[in-house]
Amino acid sequence: MRAVWRRVALAILFSLALGFGLAHATGMAAQNTPTMIRRDGVNLTLPQERRAEAIGNHLRCLVCQNETVENSQAGLAKQFRGIIRRRVVRGESNQHIIAFMVHRYGIFVLLKPPLIPLTMLLWGSPILALLIGLGVLVLARRRREKPVASLDPAEQARLKELLQ
Amino acid sequence: MDRSLLSRRLLLAAPLGLAVAGGVGAYALIERAKRGTYNPQDFNNPLVGHRVPHFALSGLPGQQGFDRDALVAMRRPVLVNFFASWCVPCVQESPFLDRLAKAGLDIWGVAYQDKPEATALYLAEHGNPYRRLAMDPTGRTAINWGLYGVPESFLIAPGGLVRWHVASPLFPDVIETQLEPALRKIT
C-alpha cells in the first residue's frame, strides 16, 4: 500500500517538475526570440541593424557627397541602406558588403580612403607638411647662427666717436 | 638685417598666400561648374571597360524589355539610357535623345524607379526614342550598374563591353565631345 502511494507521489512530483521545466524553457525561448525591426523595407534583428548601421557609416552618400549613407535623406542612400540590410540578413560579412559597393562605385564611395598607390600623396601629406616645416625651421636657425661680421677700422672709429 | 626681415615677412605671408591660392582655386571650380565644364558629381564608373553585369528587366506594358544576353548579342552599339518620368533633366535631354535615335543610334531605355503609367504618360508627352524599354522599379539593377541618379547613359559595344558612361544629360556638347568620338572608336 505504502509503496503505491509513494509511486503516485513520485509521479506527481515528476510531472510537476517536468511541467515547470517546460514552462520555464518556453519562457526562456520567448525571451530569446529576437525582436524584429523594420528599416528601409527590410526586417532584421537589433544586432543585424547595428551591423548595417556600422557599414552605412563607412559609406558616402553619392548624391550629397559629404553625408554618410546612414544619415542621408537622398533616395539613393535609402536604397543603399536597403541593400546593406538585405545582405546583412543574408549573413554576408561587412567586408564583403563594402567590397560590393566599391566594385560598383569605386573607392569614392568610402568615406575613409584606403591606403593604395593612388592615395599615397593624400595619406602622406601630413608627413610631407611636417618635413617641409622642419626644413624651413632648420634653414631659419642656420641663418640666424651665422657669426656677425666684425666692424672694419672705419666703423670702429665711428663707433668710438659716437660712444664718447 | 634687411634680408632676415624680408625672409621673416615671406614666412608670414606664405600661409596667407596659400589661403589666397585655395580661394582662387575654389572660385575657378565654381565658375567652371557654372559653365558646365566641371561636374563635381562626375566620377569614373568602374563598369567602363568591363562587360555589363547580369540582369534581366521586364518591359513596360506593350514594350520589349531586355537582359544582359540581349545586349551581348547585339551587332551594333547600343546606348542604354536610365531615365524617369519624375526627373527634370531627363525632360531636358529628351529632344537630343530623339535626334540621336533619328540619326540611327539604338537607344534602349530603363525606367528607373517609376510607375509604368507615369512612364507611358511621360513618353507620350516628350517622345519615345527607345527601341526597347525596360523597367527597374526597385532600382537594384541600376545600383548594380553603379548608377547614382538619372539621367545616366552607358554606351555598350557589340559583345556587351561598356565603352563609355556619362552621369549627366546628353546635351549637344556632351554628344559632340564625348559620345560621338566613343562611337567612332567602336564602328
Interface residues (C-beta under 8 A of the other chain):
Chain A: L62 V63 Q65 G75 L76 Q79 F80 I83 H103 R104 Y105 G106 F108 V136 A140 R143 R144
Chain B: S4 S7 L11 P40 Q41 F43 N44 N45 P46 L47 Q113 G139 R140 I143 N144 W145 G146 Y148 G149
